[in-house]
Amino acid sequence: MEISQLTSASNFTPSVPDPASSASAQISSDFETFLKMLTAQMQYQDPLNPVDSTDYATQLATFSGVEQAVLTNDLLQSLTTQMAGGGLVDMAALVGKEVRSTAPAYFDGEPITLLPTRSGVADTAELVVRNDAGDEVQRLPVQPGAEKVTWAGVGSDGAPMPPGLYRFEVVGKINDEIVAQDPVEVYSTVTEVRLDAGQTTLVLSGGAVIASDQVTALREGGA
């Protein structure tokens, strides 16, 4: 009988298991192993000191609880994936729109409108410009508390800065002492929407990537 079973199994081509049922299949296998161990425990117990029946009930209840927890986690993961996929479809409508965030802005030769966020009071302020590598490339005086600042992207020699991503912050001072370093927001065009590790991210013009929850405002492209 054992030989015939091995022969028939050798002629059988297994199919690729469905990932959605992998947890259930694992639980079934573990439950069979558990029953074998429980049967062996009952078979080889000391007849003069048998295991109390409540112990068996406790073991079964414990395994059942683990089984339900695994199935619940599997269901929650499935629901999370479905919800994330639906959110991705909804967020696709942002492609071509302009979003406001503190992400680096892409400079292509045209002036960039900067929107400083004010978090303190200062008597002088400077706009600090850094390239995508984080190196400071320019420092310009600006009006403290200004709601908008236009960065022309021109160096001290009058030549335009190289095209690329630039980061901005406004440093506020009182009596030459730094009292605030405020991030600067800009509007950038969304070119792509992605789902990375369950989180929706936006790819902006120039290649900057931000999480969707970092957006503080939205407007039509070219506004």
N, C-alpha and C positions, 0 to 999 in steps of 0.2 A: 504493500500500500504506500509506503513511504517512497519507494522508487518511482512508482507511477506518478505521484504528486510532483516529484522533482522533474520528471520528464515533461509533464504538461507545462510546468512553470517555465522550462527552458525554451518552449515554443511560443511563449506568450510575450508580446511586445508591450511594455508598459507605456501608458500615456503620461503626458506631462501633467502634474497635479495643478489644480486651480489654486492660485495664491489665496483666494478668498476663503477656501475650505481648509487651508493648511492648519489653522489653529484647532478646528474641530477634529481633523485627522490625528493631530498630536494628542489631543485630549483622549480620544478613543484608544489610542495605543497605550497611553499612560494608565488608563483605567483598566485595561486588560492586564497590564503588569501589576497594578495594585491588587487586583483580584487574585492573581497567582500567588503574590506574596501573602495575602490574607489567608488563602487556602493553606499554604505551607505553614503559616503560623498556627492555624487551627489543627493541622495534622500532626505537627511535631511538638505541641504544647505538653507540658507536664500533666499527666492525667490526675496526679495527686494534688496539683495546684493549677487548675485550668484558668484560662483567661476569662475574666468577667465579661458577660455579654454586653454590658454597657461600654466596655472598651472598644468592642467592634463597632458599636453604633457611633461612638465618638470618632473613630477613624473614618467611617463612611461619611459622616457629616462634614468632617474636615476636608476630605477630598472633594465632596460636592461643592463646598464653599469655594475652593480653589478653582474648580471647573467653571462655576458661574462667573467668577472674577475674570478669568481669561476670556470667556465669551463676551462679557461686557466690554472689556478693553478692546477686543476685536471689533465689536459693533461701533464703539465710539470712534475708533480710528477710521472706519469706513465712512461714518457720517461726517467727520471732519474733512476727509478728502473730498466728499461730494460738495460740502458747503464751500470749500476753498475753490473748487472748480467753478461753481456758480458765481462766486465773487470775481473770479478772473474774467468771466464773460461780461459781467457788469462793468468792471473797470476798463475793459477794452474801449469803451466809449471815450476814455480820456485821451486816446491817441490823437495827436494834432492839437490838443488843447494846451494852454499855458498854465503851469502850476507854480505857486509861490512857495519857496522853501529856502533853507540855508545851504542848499547844495552848491557846489562850485558852479560858476557860470562859464559858458563857452564864449570866448571872444574870437570874432572872425573879422575884426577891423571896424565894426560898427560900435558906437558908444553903448555902454550898458547902464541901465537905470538901476541903482541900488536902493534898497529900502532898509535902513538901519533899524534895529530894535533897541529902544531906549530902556535902560535899566537903572539909571542913576543921573545925578546932576554933575556937570563938569563945566569949567570955564574955558577949556580948550579941548580940541579933539583932533585926532588924526585917523585917516583911512589907511589901513595896512593892507597891502596887496601881496598875495603869495601865489606862486605858480602851483601846478598840480603836484609837484614834488615836495611842496611845503616850504620852499625857499622864498624869503621876502625879496620882492622885486621892486617895490615902490612904497613910499610913505608920503601921503599928501595931507595938508591941513584941510579940515572941513568945519562947517558951522556946527557947534554943539547942539544937539537936539534936532538936527535936520531930519525931516521925514523922508526926503529923497535926495540922493546924491548921484550925479552923472559921472561915470568914469569913462574918460575918452580913450583910455588904452594907449596913451602916448608917453614915451619915456622922457627923461630930462633933456635928451638930445634932440627931441622933436620927432624921433622915429617911432612908428607904431610898434607895440609889443607883438611878439610872435603869436600866431593863432594858437588857441588851446584853452584848457580849463584854468580858471583863476578863482581863488578863495579870497574872501574879504572879511574884515572886522574893523570896528571903530573903537579906538582906544581913547577913553576920556580921562582928562587930567585936571587936578586942582593944585595950583602952585607947583606945577611940574611933577606932581605925584599921581601915579596911575590910580584912578578910583573905579574904573569900569572898563571891561573889554567885552563889547557887545557884538554878537553875531550880526551879519548882514543878510537879508533875504533878497532873492531875485526871482524874476519870472523866467521859466525855461519851458521849452516845448517838449511834450511827451512824445517819444518816438516808438516806444514799445512797452508792453505790460507783461511782466513775468510772474511765475509762481515759483519761489525759491524756498525750499524746506517748509512748505505750508504757509508762507507769508507772501503777500502780493507786493511786488516791487515795481517801480517805474524807472524806465531808462529814459534819460533826458538828452537833449541835443548836446553833442560833444562826448557822450558816453557816460556821464555821471549817473549813478544808480542810487535811488533812495527808497525807503519803505513808504508805502502809501499813507501811513499815519503821520508822516513828517510834513505833509502838505498842509499849508495854512490858508490857502486861497486858490481859487480857480477862475479862469477867464477864457474867452474865445481866443484862438490863435490870431496874432497880428493886432491885438487890441492896444 
